[in-house]
Amino acid sequence: MASRGSKLALTGTSIFAATTIFMVHFWQGAEQDAMHQGVVRDMEQQRIKRERQLDFDLQRQLEAEYKQDQTVHSSLEPVAAPGEKK
């Protein structure tokens, strides 16, 4: 018959092994979820970047159309009053 010490050692080792296996699976699941959230976040950032680029392109196109239709002065240069020399 096995001694009490060997039974305790076997029980302790078994509990330690089971806990280790459980924790490894738990951490792998948590890490996989974190990686998936990173992919979702990257896709959202790419979508926002595409929307901003489309808005920028539309504004650039509208600016070009407006410049064709009317005289536009740079906001950085002072506009001369009528009859005043530059």
PDB file of N, CA, C and O in Angstrom:
ATOM      1  N   MET A   1       0.840  -1.166   0.000  1.00  0.00           N
ATOM      2  CA  MET A   1       0.000   0.000   0.000  1.00  0.00           C
ATOM      3  C   MET A   1       0.895   1.243   0.000  1.00  0.00           C
ATOM      4  O   MET A   1       1.954   1.266   0.627  1.00  0.00           O
ATOM      5  N   ALA A   2       0.448   2.263  -0.710  1.00  0.00           N
ATOM      6  CA  ALA A   2       1.255   3.464  -0.841  1.00  0.00           C
ATOM      7  C   ALA A   2       1.225   4.268   0.446  1.00  0.00           C
ATOM      8  O   ALA A   2       0.240   4.277   1.184  1.00  0.00           O
ATOM      9  N   SER A   3       2.306   4.922   0.680  1.00  0.00           N
ATOM     10  CA  SER A   3       2.395   5.721   1.903  1.00  0.00           C
ATOM     11  C   SER A   3       1.607   7.016   1.755  1.00  0.00           C
ATOM     12  O   SER A   3       1.290   7.450   0.648  1.00  0.00           O
ATOM     13  N   ARG A   4       1.308   7.607   2.872  1.00  0.00           N
ATOM     14  CA  ARG A   4       0.542   8.847   2.894  1.00  0.00           C
ATOM     15  C   ARG A   4       1.304   9.969   2.188  1.00  0.00           C
ATOM     16  O   ARG A   4       0.686  10.777   1.495  1.00  0.00           O
ATOM     17  N   GLY A   5       2.599  10.041   2.342  1.00  0.00           N
ATOM     18  CA  GLY A   5       3.428  11.070   1.704  1.00  0.00           C
ATOM     19  C   GLY A   5       3.391  10.966   0.190  1.00  0.00           C
ATOM     20  O   GLY A   5       3.329  11.980  -0.504  1.00  0.00           O
ATOM     21  N   SER A   6       3.429   9.741  -0.324  1.00  0.00           N
ATOM     22  CA  SER A   6       3.401   9.580  -1.780  1.00  0.00           C
ATOM     23  C   SER A   6       2.033   9.960  -2.337  1.00  0.00           C
ATOM     24  O   SER A   6       1.943  10.506  -3.437  1.00  0.00           O
ATOM     25  N   LYS A   7       0.959   9.674  -1.581  1.00  0.00           N
ATOM     26  CA  LYS A   7      -0.384  10.063  -2.023  1.00  0.00           C
ATOM     27  C   LYS A   7      -0.509  11.589  -2.059  1.00  0.00           C
ATOM     28  O   LYS A   7      -1.085  12.146  -2.994  1.00  0.00           O
ATOM     29  N   LEU A   8       0.025  12.254  -1.052  1.00  0.00           N
ATOM     30  CA  LEU A   8      -0.007  13.716  -1.026  1.00  0.00           C
ATOM     31  C   LEU A   8       0.830  14.315  -2.157  1.00  0.00           C
ATOM     32  O   LEU A   8       0.433  15.302  -2.776  1.00  0.00           O
ATOM     33  N   ALA A   9       1.975  13.717  -2.416  1.00  0.00           N
ATOM     34  CA  ALA A   9       2.830  14.200  -3.502  1.00  0.00           C
ATOM     35  C   ALA A   9       2.123  14.038  -4.842  1.00  0.00           C
ATOM     36  O   ALA A   9       2.157  14.944  -5.675  1.00  0.00           O
ATOM     37  N   LEU A  10       1.479  12.884  -5.057  1.00  0.00           N
ATOM     38  CA  LEU A  10       0.752  12.640  -6.305  1.00  0.00           C
ATOM     39  C   LEU A  10      -0.421  13.614  -6.438  1.00  0.00           C
ATOM     40  O   LEU A  10      -0.647  14.175  -7.510  1.00  0.00           O
ATOM     41  N   THR A  11      -1.153  13.810  -5.365  1.00  0.00           N
ATOM     42  CA  THR A  11      -2.291  14.733  -5.383  1.00  0.00           C
ATOM     43  C   THR A  11      -1.819  16.165  -5.644  1.00  0.00           C
ATOM     44  O   THR A  11      -2.400  16.866  -6.473  1.00  0.00           O
ATOM     45  N   GLY A  12      -0.794  16.594  -4.961  1.00  0.00           N
ATOM     46  CA  GLY A  12      -0.266  17.944  -5.153  1.00  0.00           C
ATOM     47  C   GLY A  12       0.245  18.160  -6.565  1.00  0.00           C
ATOM     48  O   GLY A  12      -0.001  19.204  -7.169  1.00  0.00           O
ATOM     49  N   THR A  13       0.955  17.175  -7.087  1.00  0.00           N
ATOM     50  CA  THR A  13       1.480  17.272  -8.452  1.00  0.00           C
ATOM     51  C   THR A  13       0.343  17.311  -9.461  1.00  0.00           C
ATOM     52  O   THR A  13       0.395  18.071 -10.428  1.00  0.00           O
ATOM     53  N   SER A  14      -0.681  16.501  -9.244  1.00  0.00           N
ATOM     54  CA  SER A  14      -1.832  16.468 -10.156  1.00  0.00           C
ATOM     55  C   SER A  14      -2.577  17.800 -10.145  1.00  0.00           C
ATOM     56  O   SER A  14      -2.952  18.315 -11.198  1.00  0.00           O
ATOM     57  N   ILE A  15      -2.789  18.353  -8.958  1.00  0.00           N
ATOM     58  CA  ILE A  15      -3.466  19.652  -8.857  1.00  0.00           C
ATOM     59  C   ILE A  15      -2.628  20.742  -9.520  1.00  0.00           C
ATOM     60  O   ILE A  15      -3.166  21.588 -10.235  1.00  0.00           O
ATOM     61  N   PHE A  16      -1.331  20.727  -9.292  1.00  0.00           N
ATOM     62  CA  PHE A  16      -0.441  21.711  -9.913  1.00  0.00           C
ATOM     63  C   PHE A  16      -0.492  21.596 -11.437  1.00  0.00           C
ATOM     64  O   PHE A  16      -0.570  22.608 -12.134  1.00  0.00           O
ATOM     65  N   ALA A  17      -0.447  20.359 -11.959  1.00  0.00           N
ATOM     66  CA  ALA A  17      -0.477  20.148 -13.411  1.00  0.00           C
ATOM     67  C   ALA A  17      -1.811  20.608 -13.996  1.00  0.00           C
ATOM     68  O   ALA A  17      -1.839  21.268 -15.034  1.00  0.00           O
ATOM     69  N   ALA A  18      -2.913  20.264 -13.334  1.00  0.00           N
ATOM     70  CA  ALA A  18      -4.231  20.659 -13.830  1.00  0.00           C
ATOM     71  C   ALA A  18      -4.382  22.179 -13.812  1.00  0.00           C
ATOM     72  O   ALA A  18      -4.918  22.762 -14.755  1.00  0.00           O
ATOM     73  N   THR A  19      -3.913  22.816 -12.753  1.00  0.00           N
ATOM     74  CA  THR A  19      -3.981  24.277 -12.658  1.00  0.00           C
ATOM     75  C   THR A  19      -3.124  24.934 -13.739  1.00  0.00           C
ATOM     76  O   THR A  19      -3.532  25.922 -14.350  1.00  0.00           O
ATOM     77  N   THR A  20      -1.948  24.383 -13.968  1.00  0.00           N
ATOM     78  CA  THR A  20      -1.060  24.926 -15.005  1.00  0.00           C
ATOM     79  C   THR A  20      -1.716  24.824 -16.374  1.00  0.00           C
ATOM     80  O   THR A  20      -1.699  25.785 -17.144  1.00  0.00           O
ATOM     81  N   ILE A  21      -2.297  23.663 -16.684  1.00  0.00           N
ATOM     82  CA  ILE A  21      -2.958  23.474 -17.982  1.00  0.00           C
ATOM     83  C   ILE A  21      -4.128  24.445 -18.126  1.00  0.00           C
ATOM     84  O   ILE A  21      -4.296  25.064 -19.176  1.00  0.00           O
ATOM     85  N   PHE A  22      -4.931  24.577 -17.080  1.00  0.00           N
ATOM     86  CA  PHE A  22      -6.068  25.498 -17.114  1.00  0.00           C
ATOM     87  C   PHE A  22      -5.599  26.935 -17.354  1.00  0.00           C
ATOM     88  O   PHE A  22      -6.165  27.642 -18.188  1.00  0.00           O
ATOM     89  N   MET A  23      -4.585  27.359 -16.639  1.00  0.00           N
ATOM     90  CA  MET A  23      -4.101  28.736 -16.776  1.00  0.00           C
ATOM     91  C   MET A  23      -3.516  28.999 -18.162  1.00  0.00           C
ATOM     92  O   MET A  23      -3.709  30.080 -18.718  1.00  0.00           O
ATOM     93  N   VAL A  24      -2.807  28.024 -18.723  1.00  0.00           N
ATOM     94  CA  VAL A  24      -2.252  28.194 -20.069  1.00  0.00           C
ATOM     95  C   VAL A  24      -3.382  28.371 -21.078  1.00  0.00           C
ATOM     96  O   VAL A  24      -3.308  29.244 -21.942  1.00  0.00           O
ATOM     97  N   HIS A  25      -4.424  27.551 -20.975  1.00  0.00           N
ATOM     98  CA  HIS A  25      -5.559  27.684 -21.896  1.00  0.00           C
ATOM     99  C   HIS A  25      -6.268  29.022 -21.696  1.00  0.00           C
ATOM    100  O   HIS A  25      -6.676  29.663 -22.665  1.00  0.00           O
ATOM    101  N   PHE A  26      -6.412  29.438 -20.452  1.00  0.00           N
ATOM    102  CA  PHE A  26      -7.049  30.725 -20.165  1.00  0.00           C
ATOM    103  C   PHE A  26      -6.249  31.871 -20.778  1.00  0.00           C
ATOM    104  O   PHE A  26      -6.820  32.744 -21.430  1.00  0.00           O
ATOM    105  N   TRP A  27      -4.940  31.874 -20.574  1.00  0.00           N
ATOM    106  CA  TRP A  27      -4.092  32.944 -21.116  1.00  0.00           C
ATOM    107  C   TRP A  27      -4.070  32.932 -22.640  1.00  0.00           C
ATOM    108  O   TRP A  27      -4.033  33.990 -23.269  1.00  0.00           O
ATOM    109  N   GLN A  28      -4.093  31.736 -23.241  1.00  0.00           N
ATOM    110  CA  GLN A  28      -4.131  31.665 -24.702  1.00  0.00           C
ATOM    111  C   GLN A  28      -5.426  32.274 -25.232  1.00  0.00           C
ATOM    112  O   GLN A  28      -5.414  33.008 -26.220  1.00  0.00           O
ATOM    113  N   GLY A  29      -6.535  31.969 -24.576  1.00  0.00           N
ATOM    114  CA  GLY A  29      -7.817  32.549 -24.995  1.00  0.00           C
ATOM    115  C   GLY A  29      -7.823  34.059 -24.850  1.00  0.00           C
ATOM    116  O   GLY A  29      -8.291  34.773 -25.737  1.00  0.00           O
ATOM    117  N   ALA A  30      -7.304  34.543 -23.733  1.00  0.00           N
ATOM    118  CA  ALA A  30      -7.255  35.993 -23.515  1.00  0.00           C
ATOM    119  C   ALA A  30      -6.350  36.667 -24.543  1.00  0.00           C
ATOM    120  O   ALA A  30      -6.674  37.740 -25.053  1.00  0.00           O
ATOM    121  N   GLU A  31      -5.224  36.042 -24.844  1.00  0.00           N
ATOM    122  CA  GLU A  31      -4.298  36.600 -25.833  1.00  0.00           C
ATOM    123  C   GLU A  31      -4.929  36.600 -27.220  1.00  0.00           C
ATOM    124  O   GLU A  31      -4.761  37.558 -27.974  1.00  0.00           O
ATOM    125  N   GLN A  32      -5.647  35.544 -27.564  1.00  0.00           N
ATOM    126  CA  GLN A  32      -6.305  35.468 -28.865  1.00  0.00           C
ATOM    127  C   GLN A  32      -7.383  36.552 -28.979  1.00  0.00           C
ATOM    128  O   GLN A  32      -7.519  37.180 -30.029  1.00  0.00           O
ATOM    129  N   ASP A  33      -8.146  36.773 -27.908  1.00  0.00           N
ATOM    130  CA  ASP A  33      -9.153  37.837 -27.916  1.00  0.00           C
ATOM    131  C   ASP A  33      -8.504  39.207 -28.086  1.00  0.00           C
ATOM    132  O   ASP A  33      -9.012  40.051 -28.825  1.00  0.00           O
ATOM    133  N   ALA A  34      -7.394  39.426 -27.408  1.00  0.00           N
ATOM    134  CA  ALA A  34      -6.688  40.706 -27.521  1.00  0.00           C
ATOM    135  C   ALA A  34      -6.172  40.915 -28.944  1.00  0.00           C
ATOM    136  O   ALA A  34      -6.245  42.021 -29.480  1.00  0.00           O
ATOM    137  N   MET A  35      -5.652  39.854 -29.550  1.00  0.00           N
ATOM    138  CA  MET A  35      -5.160  39.966 -30.926  1.00  0.00           C
ATOM    139  C   MET A  35      -6.318  40.260 -31.879  1.00  0.00           C
ATOM    140  O   MET A  35      -6.171  41.050 -32.811  1.00  0.00           O
ATOM    141  N   HIS A  36      -7.460  39.630 -31.650  1.00  0.00           N
ATOM    142  CA  HIS A  36      -8.621  39.870 -32.506  1.00  0.00           C
ATOM    143  C   HIS A  36      -9.097  41.315 -32.370  1.00  0.00           C
ATOM    144  O   HIS A  36      -9.454  41.949 -33.363  1.00  0.00           O
ATOM    145  N   GLN A  37      -9.103  41.833 -31.150  1.00  0.00           N
ATOM    146  CA  GLN A  37      -9.497  43.223 -30.946  1.00  0.00           C
ATOM    147  C   GLN A  37      -8.538  44.174 -31.660  1.00  0.00           C
ATOM    148  O   GLN A  37      -8.951  45.226 -32.147  1.00  0.00           O
ATOM    149  N   GLY A  38      -7.262  43.806 -31.722  1.00  0.00           N
ATOM    150  CA  GLY A  38      -6.293  44.615 -32.462  1.00  0.00           C
ATOM    151  C   GLY A  38      -6.623  44.665 -33.943  1.00  0.00           C
ATOM    152  O   GLY A  38      -6.507  45.715 -34.575  1.00  0.00           O
ATOM    153  N   VAL A  39      -7.037  43.525 -34.498  1.00  0.00           N
ATOM    154  CA  VAL A  39      -7.415  43.472 -35.915  1.00  0.00           C
ATOM    155  C   VAL A  39      -8.655  44.325 -36.151  1.00  0.00           C
ATOM    156  O   VAL A  39      -8.718  45.078 -37.122  1.00  0.00           O
ATOM    157  N   VAL A  40      -9.637  44.208 -35.269  1.00  0.00           N
ATOM    158  CA  VAL A  40     -10.862  45.002 -35.398  1.00  0.00           C
ATOM    159  C   VAL A  40     -10.530  46.491 -35.322  1.00  0.00           C
ATOM    160  O   VAL A  40     -11.053  47.283 -36.106  1.00  0.00           O
ATOM    161  N   ARG A  41      -9.671  46.871 -34.390  1.00  0.00           N
ATOM    162  CA  ARG A  41      -9.275  48.278 -34.229  1.00  0.00           C
ATOM    163  C   ARG A  41      -8.539  48.774 -35.483  1.00  0.00           C
ATOM    164  O   ARG A  41      -8.778  49.892 -35.937  1.00  0.00           O
ATOM    165  N   ASP A  42      -7.650  47.949 -36.040  1.00  0.00           N
ATOM    166  CA  ASP A  42      -6.929  48.340 -37.252  1.00  0.00           C
ATOM    167  C   ASP A  42      -7.884  48.530 -38.427  1.00  0.00           C
ATOM    168  O   ASP A  42      -7.740  49.475 -39.203  1.00  0.00           O
ATOM    169  N   MET A  43      -8.861  47.630 -38.558  1.00  0.00           N
ATOM    170  CA  MET A  43      -9.828  47.757 -39.651  1.00  0.00           C
ATOM    171  C   MET A  43     -10.642  49.039 -39.507  1.00  0.00           C
ATOM    172  O   MET A  43     -10.922  49.709 -40.501  1.00  0.00           O
ATOM    173  N   GLU A  44     -11.019  49.382 -38.289  1.00  0.00           N
ATOM    174  CA  GLU A  44     -11.773  50.610 -38.044  1.00  0.00           C
ATOM    175  C   GLU A  44     -10.919  51.838 -38.373  1.00  0.00           C
ATOM    176  O   GLU A  44     -11.417  52.795 -38.965  1.00  0.00           O
ATOM    177  N   GLN A  45      -9.649  51.816 -37.997  1.00  0.00           N
ATOM    178  CA  GLN A  45      -8.757  52.935 -38.307  1.00  0.00           C
ATOM    179  C   GLN A  45      -8.575  53.081 -39.818  1.00  0.00           C
ATOM    180  O   GLN A  45      -8.518  54.200 -40.328  1.00  0.00           O
ATOM    181  N   GLN A  46      -8.484  51.962 -40.534  1.00  0.00           N
ATOM    182  CA  GLN A  46      -8.351  52.025 -41.989  1.00  0.00           C
ATOM    183  C   GLN A  46      -9.616  52.584 -42.622  1.00  0.00           C
ATOM    184  O   GLN A  46      -9.542  53.350 -43.583  1.00  0.00           O
ATOM    185  N   ARG A  47     -10.794  52.203 -42.086  1.00  0.00           N
ATOM    186  CA  ARG A  47     -12.056  52.722 -42.603  1.00  0.00           C
ATOM    187  C   ARG A  47     -12.128  54.238 -42.390  1.00  0.00           C
ATOM    188  O   ARG A  47     -12.525  54.975 -43.293  1.00  0.00           O
ATOM    189  N   ILE A  48     -11.750  54.693 -41.215  1.00  0.00           N
ATOM    190  CA  ILE A  48     -11.771  56.131 -40.923  1.00  0.00           C
ATOM    191  C   ILE A  48     -10.789  56.867 -41.833  1.00  0.00           C
ATOM    192  O   ILE A  48     -11.093  57.952 -42.328  1.00  0.00           O
ATOM    193  N   LYS A  49      -9.622  56.282 -42.051  1.00  0.00           N
ATOM    194  CA  LYS A  49      -8.620  56.908 -42.920  1.00  0.00           C
ATOM    195  C   LYS A  49      -9.153  57.029 -44.348  1.00  0.00           C
ATOM    196  O   LYS A  49      -8.961  58.056 -45.000  1.00  0.00           O
ATOM    197  N   ARG A  50      -9.829  55.969 -44.838  1.00  0.00           N
ATOM    198  CA  ARG A  50     -10.404  56.029 -46.191  1.00  0.00           C
ATOM    199  C   ARG A  50     -11.469  57.118 -46.276  1.00  0.00           C
ATOM    200  O   ARG A  50     -11.519  57.860 -47.257  1.00  0.00           O
ATOM    201  N   GLU A  51     -12.324  57.220 -45.249  1.00  0.00           N
ATOM    202  CA  GLU A  51     -13.359  58.255 -45.247  1.00  0.00           C
ATOM    203  C   GLU A  51     -12.738  59.649 -45.257  1.00  0.00           C
ATOM    204  O   GLU A  51     -13.195  60.528 -45.988  1.00  0.00           O
ATOM    205  N   ARG A  52     -11.714  59.849 -44.459  1.00  0.00           N
ATOM    206  CA  ARG A  52     -11.052  61.160 -44.422  1.00  0.00           C
ATOM    207  C   ARG A  52     -10.406  61.482 -45.765  1.00  0.00           C
ATOM    208  O   ARG A  52     -10.441  62.626 -46.217  1.00  0.00           O
ATOM    209  N   GLN A  53      -9.816  60.472 -46.401  1.00  0.00           N
ATOM    210  CA  GLN A  53      -9.191  60.694 -47.704  1.00  0.00           C
ATOM    211  C   GLN A  53     -10.249  61.055 -48.743  1.00  0.00           C
ATOM    212  O   GLN A  53     -10.029  61.940 -49.569  1.00  0.00           O
ATOM    213  N   LEU A  54     -11.398  60.374 -48.706  1.00  0.00           N
ATOM    214  CA  LEU A  54     -12.482  60.701 -49.636  1.00  0.00           C
ATOM    215  C   LEU A  54     -12.988  62.122 -49.396  1.00  0.00           C
ATOM    216  O   LEU A  54     -13.237  62.861 -50.348  1.00  0.00           O
ATOM    217  N   ASP A  55     -13.140  62.509 -48.124  1.00  0.00           N
ATOM    218  CA  ASP A  55     -13.554  63.880 -47.814  1.00  0.00           C
ATOM    219  C   ASP A  55     -12.522  64.889 -48.312  1.00  0.00           C
ATOM    220  O   ASP A  55     -12.879  65.928 -48.868  1.00  0.00           O
ATOM    221  N   PHE A  56     -11.252  64.579 -48.111  1.00  0.00           N
ATOM    222  CA  PHE A  56     -10.187  65.471 -48.569  1.00  0.00           C
ATOM    223  C   PHE A  56     -10.225  65.608 -50.091  1.00  0.00           C
ATOM    224  O   PHE A  56     -10.123  66.715 -50.619  1.00  0.00           O
ATOM    225  N   ASP A  57     -10.374  64.476 -50.799  1.00  0.00           N
ATOM    226  CA  ASP A  57     -10.427  64.512 -52.263  1.00  0.00           C
ATOM    227  C   ASP A  57     -11.630  65.317 -52.746  1.00  0.00           C
ATOM    228  O   ASP A  57     -11.527  66.078 -53.708  1.00  0.00           O
ATOM    229  N   LEU A  58     -12.768  65.147 -52.078  1.00  0.00           N
ATOM    230  CA  LEU A  58     -13.962  65.903 -52.455  1.00  0.00           C
ATOM    231  C   LEU A  58     -13.736  67.398 -52.237  1.00  0.00           C
ATOM    232  O   LEU A  58     -14.105  68.206 -53.089  1.00  0.00           O
ATOM    233  N   GLN A  59     -13.139  67.772 -51.113  1.00  0.00           N
ATOM    234  CA  GLN A  59     -12.862  69.178 -50.849  1.00  0.00           C
ATOM    235  C   GLN A  59     -11.883  69.753 -51.870  1.00  0.00           C
ATOM    236  O   GLN A  59     -12.033  70.892 -52.313  1.00  0.00           O
ATOM    237  N   ARG A  60     -10.885  68.958 -52.237  1.00  0.00           N
ATOM    238  CA  ARG A  60      -9.906  69.395 -53.241  1.00  0.00           C
ATOM    239  C   ARG A  60     -10.596  69.621 -54.585  1.00  0.00           C
ATOM    240  O   ARG A  60     -10.300  70.590 -55.285  1.00  0.00           O
ATOM    241  N   GLN A  61     -11.521  68.722 -54.945  1.00  0.00           N
ATOM    242  CA  GLN A  61     -12.254  68.850 -56.200  1.00  0.00           C
ATOM    243  C   GLN A  61     -13.157  70.090 -56.164  1.00  0.00           C
ATOM    244  O   GLN A  61     -13.215  70.846 -57.133  1.00  0.00           O
ATOM    245  N   LEU A  62     -13.852  70.291 -55.054  1.00  0.00           N
ATOM    246  CA  LEU A  62     -14.704  71.478 -54.935  1.00  0.00           C
ATOM    247  C   LEU A  62     -13.877  72.757 -54.996  1.00  0.00           C
ATOM    248  O   LEU A  62     -14.293  73.736 -55.615  1.00  0.00           O
ATOM    249  N   GLU A  63     -12.724  72.754 -54.367  1.00  0.00           N
ATOM    250  CA  GLU A  63     -11.847  73.923 -54.407  1.00  0.00           C
ATOM    251  C   GLU A  63     -11.435  74.233 -55.843  1.00  0.00           C
ATOM    252  O   GLU A  63     -11.429  75.391 -56.260  1.00  0.00           O
ATOM    253  N   ALA A  64     -11.092  73.192 -56.592  1.00  0.00           N
ATOM    254  CA  ALA A  64     -10.692  73.399 -57.990  1.00  0.00           C
ATOM    255  C   ALA A  64     -11.854  73.962 -58.804  1.00  0.00           C
ATOM    256  O   ALA A  64     -11.656  74.851 -59.633  1.00  0.00           O
ATOM    257  N   GLU A  65     -13.060  73.453 -58.573  1.00  0.00           N
ATOM    258  CA  GLU A  65     -14.230  73.962 -59.295  1.00  0.00           C
ATOM    259  C   GLU A  65     -14.498  75.421 -58.932  1.00  0.00           C
ATOM    260  O   GLU A  65     -14.786  76.234 -59.811  1.00  0.00           O
ATOM    261  N   TYR A  66     -14.405  75.757 -57.656  1.00  0.00           N
ATOM    262  CA  TYR A  66     -14.648  77.129 -57.231  1.00  0.00           C
ATOM    263  C   TYR A  66     -13.589  78.074 -57.780  1.00  0.00           C
ATOM    264  O   TYR A  66     -13.900  79.208 -58.145  1.00  0.00           O
ATOM    265  N   LYS A  67     -12.353  77.624 -57.842  1.00  0.00           N
ATOM    266  CA  LYS A  67     -11.294  78.478 -58.382  1.00  0.00           C
ATOM    267  C   LYS A  67     -11.510  78.743 -59.866  1.00  0.00           C
ATOM    268  O   LYS A  67     -11.118  79.800 -60.362  1.00  0.00           O
ATOM    269  N   GLN A  68     -12.123  77.810 -60.582  1.00  0.00           N
ATOM    270  CA  GLN A  68     -12.422  78.033 -61.995  1.00  0.00           C
ATOM    271  C   GLN A  68     -13.524  79.081 -62.147  1.00  0.00           C
ATOM    272  O   GLN A  68     -13.473  79.922 -63.044  1.00  0.00           O
ATOM    273  N   ASP A  69     -14.515  79.020 -61.265  1.00  0.00           N
ATOM    274  CA  ASP A  69     -15.688  79.883 -61.394  1.00  0.00           C
ATOM    275  C   ASP A  69     -15.485  81.289 -60.845  1.00  0.00           C
ATOM    276  O   ASP A  69     -16.187  82.208 -61.266  1.00  0.00           O
ATOM    277  N   GLN A  70     -14.564  81.487 -59.936  1.00  0.00           N
ATOM    278  CA  GLN A  70     -14.418  82.790 -59.302  1.00  0.00           C
ATOM    279  C   GLN A  70     -12.956  83.080 -58.979  1.00  0.00           C
ATOM    280  O   GLN A  70     -12.111  82.186 -58.957  1.00  0.00           O
ATOM    281  N   THR A  71     -12.690  84.353 -58.732  1.00  0.00           N
ATOM    282  CA  THR A  71     -11.348  84.759 -58.358  1.00  0.00           C
ATOM    283  C   THR A  71     -11.169  84.502 -56.869  1.00  0.00           C
ATOM    284  O   THR A  71     -11.971  84.945 -56.047  1.00  0.00           O
ATOM    285  N   VAL A  72     -10.130  83.796 -56.542  1.00  0.00           N
ATOM    286  CA  VAL A  72      -9.875  83.461 -55.144  1.00  0.00           C
ATOM    287  C   VAL A  72      -8.521  84.027 -54.761  1.00  0.00           C
ATOM    288  O   VAL A  72      -7.531  83.827 -55.465  1.00  0.00           O
ATOM    289  N   HIS A  73      -8.483  84.741 -53.631  1.00  0.00           N
ATOM    290  CA  HIS A  73      -7.233  85.289 -53.123  1.00  0.00           C
ATOM    291  C   HIS A  73      -6.747  84.426 -51.976  1.00  0.00           C
ATOM    292  O   HIS A  73      -7.544  83.844 -51.241  1.00  0.00           O
ATOM    293  N   SER A  74      -5.462  84.348 -51.831  1.00  0.00           N
ATOM    294  CA  SER A  74      -4.890  83.609 -50.713  1.00  0.00           C
ATOM    295  C   SER A  74      -5.220  84.329 -49.416  1.00  0.00           C
ATOM    296  O   SER A  74      -5.153  85.556 -49.352  1.00  0.00           O
ATOM    297  N   SER A  75      -5.569  83.590 -48.403  1.00  0.00           N
ATOM    298  CA  SER A  75      -5.879  84.210 -47.116  1.00  0.00           C
ATOM    299  C   SER A  75      -4.613  84.665 -46.399  1.00  0.00           C
ATOM    300  O   SER A  75      -4.692  85.346 -45.377  1.00  0.00           O
ATOM    301  N   LEU A  76      -3.457  84.298 -46.919  1.00  0.00           N
ATOM    302  CA  LEU A  76      -2.195  84.684 -46.306  1.00  0.00           C
ATOM    303  C   LEU A  76      -1.707  86.041 -46.793  1.00  0.00           C
ATOM    304  O   LEU A  76      -0.899  86.692 -46.130  1.00  0.00           O
ATOM    305  N   GLU A  77      -2.199  86.466 -47.953  1.00  0.00           N
ATOM    306  CA  GLU A  77      -1.786  87.750 -48.517  1.00  0.00           C
ATOM    307  C   GLU A  77      -2.873  88.789 -48.234  1.00  0.00           C
ATOM    308  O   GLU A  77      -4.059  88.495 -48.383  1.00  0.00           O
ATOM    309  N   PRO A  78      -2.483  89.993 -47.829  1.00  0.00           N
ATOM    310  CA  PRO A  78      -3.503  91.031 -47.615  1.00  0.00           C
ATOM    311  C   PRO A  78      -4.099  91.457 -48.956  1.00  0.00           C
ATOM    312  O   PRO A  78      -3.390  91.597 -49.953  1.00  0.00           O
ATOM    313  N   VAL A  79      -5.387  91.655 -48.956  1.00  0.00           N
ATOM    314  CA  VAL A  79      -6.075  92.074 -50.178  1.00  0.00           C
ATOM    315  C   VAL A  79      -6.027  93.597 -50.243  1.00  0.00           C
ATOM    316  O   VAL A  79      -6.360  94.280 -49.275  1.00  0.00           O
ATOM    317  N   ALA A  80      -5.608  94.123 -51.397  1.00  0.00           N
ATOM    318  CA  ALA A  80      -5.511  95.579 -51.569  1.00  0.00           C
ATOM    319  C   ALA A  80      -6.907  96.162 -51.741  1.00  0.00           C
ATOM    320  O   ALA A  80      -7.754  95.584 -52.424  1.00  0.00           O
ATOM    321  N   ALA A  81      -7.135  97.300 -51.122  1.00  0.00           N
ATOM    322  CA  ALA A  81      -8.412  97.996 -51.271  1.00  0.00           C
ATOM    323  C   ALA A  81      -8.480  98.563 -52.682  1.00  0.00           C
ATOM    324  O   ALA A  81      -7.440  98.798 -53.298  1.00  0.00           O
ATOM    325  N   PRO A  82      -9.680  98.788 -53.204  1.00  0.00           N
ATOM    326  CA  PRO A  82      -9.794  99.358 -54.559  1.00  0.00           C
ATOM    327  C   PRO A  82      -9.067 100.695 -54.643  1.00  0.00           C
ATOM    328  O   PRO A  82      -9.222 101.550 -53.772  1.00  0.00           O
ATOM    329  N   GLY A  83      -8.288 100.866 -55.677  1.00  0.00           N
ATOM    330  CA  GLY A  83      -7.527 102.087 -55.887  1.00  0.00           C
ATOM    331  C   GLY A  83      -6.209 102.110 -55.138  1.00  0.00           C
ATOM    332  O   GLY A  83      -5.468 103.088 -55.248  1.00  0.00           O
ATOM    333  N   GLU A  84      -5.897 101.103 -54.403  1.00  0.00           N
ATOM    334  CA  GLU A  84      -4.658 101.036 -53.628  1.00  0.00           C
ATOM    335  C   GLU A  84      -3.672 100.128 -54.355  1.00  0.00           C
ATOM    336  O   GLU A  84      -4.054  99.103 -54.920  1.00  0.00           O
ATOM    337  N   LYS A  85      -2.393 100.521 -54.332  1.00  0.00           N
ATOM    338  CA  LYS A  85      -1.372  99.701 -54.979  1.00  0.00           C
ATOM    339  C   LYS A  85      -0.882  98.631 -54.017  1.00  0.00           C
ATOM    340  O   LYS A  85      -0.888  98.817 -52.800  1.00  0.00           O
ATOM    341  N   LYS A  86      -0.459  97.508 -54.586  1.00  0.00           N
ATOM    342  CA  LYS A  86       0.108  96.432 -53.769  1.00  0.00           C
ATOM    343  C   LYS A  86       1.532  96.703 -53.431  1.00  0.00           C
ATOM    344  O   LYS A  86       2.167  95.899 -52.747  1.00  0.00           O
TER     345      LYS A  86
END
